[in-house]
Amino acid sequence: MSQDTNLSWSGKIVSTQIKSLVSPSGNLKQLNVSDGQAVKNGDVLMTVTNQDAQQAVSDQNDVINKAIRTVNTASDTLKNSQKSYNQANDDEKTAAKDSLTQAQQSYNEANADLTDAKNKLVELQNKVISTVTAPFDGIVSVDNDTKNGIPALTVTSSEKELKANISEYDYTKLHNGDAITVSGVDGKPQQKTTISSVSQLPTTQSKGTAYYPFSAKVNNDFLYGQSVKVQVEQHEVKVPKSAVYHHQIYKIIDGKVSPIKADVTLSGTSYIVNSGVNIGEKIVQNPDSQLKKGEAIND
């Protein structure tokens, strides 16, 4: 009886995320990072001034000043209408009330226009200075060779993972949560981790035999792009075909034969034992019709 051979592959260490950041239009005001610098989630990487938005802010201030003058005029008209209404006699009340209502409506509309103009100003002011922030912890790459003069920023996550491929022949032997050992080609560093995902779709590079990507989180002892070895411990118990006789396996317990029903699955030249036999237990390799239950046997 034997335990199935451990599976092994080669793989690469990559970042869990790489994101190219959208650069706002305008003129660079300040670049806060250099190429290869470590950044934290939310760090301001650069600020950009938008001249068009700045001009729009100036124009909007003119709109607000005009709206303020309109409100002041409407306020004066409302006060005069209120005064006229208060001083009107009974014959003049109806006309005075209509004038007061109209003045109140004009005043309300002027205030609403002023509020809208102020809200618009806030929107435009937010566009004058644009900031670009780090979306997660990582390393920033800075490319200054751009046409618009605004550096192109890319953030590579500080979280790393193993990327490797498994063939269609071994696919059923690997599952999410399986324990694996990842190590450098020379054996260092080394980490025990678990499979985080196994793709159901093969890689586009697969030709002939299909290969399926799988991944696992690793720590920062590994380098970006590092080549690694991956081993997955297999727990299948195999016995030779000769060990199964008349649908039974003959275990040796305390030096005596103890037959059990063979719950097995054919795998090449061997059987995979689904239940009844554990690693380390002894069995008769070539049982025959002469072998009896309880028979003493020299193991």
Salt bridges, closest charged atoms under 4 A:
ASP4 OD1 - LYS238 NZ 3.57
ASP137 OD2 - LYS40 NZ 3.96
GLU161 OE2 - LYS163 NZ 3.72
ASP170 OD1 - LYS173 NZ 3.58
ASP178 OD2 - HIS175 ND1 3.24
GLU233 OE2 - HIS235 ND1 3.94
GLU281 OE1 - LYS251 NZ 3.25
ASP299 OD2 - LYS282 NZ 3.67
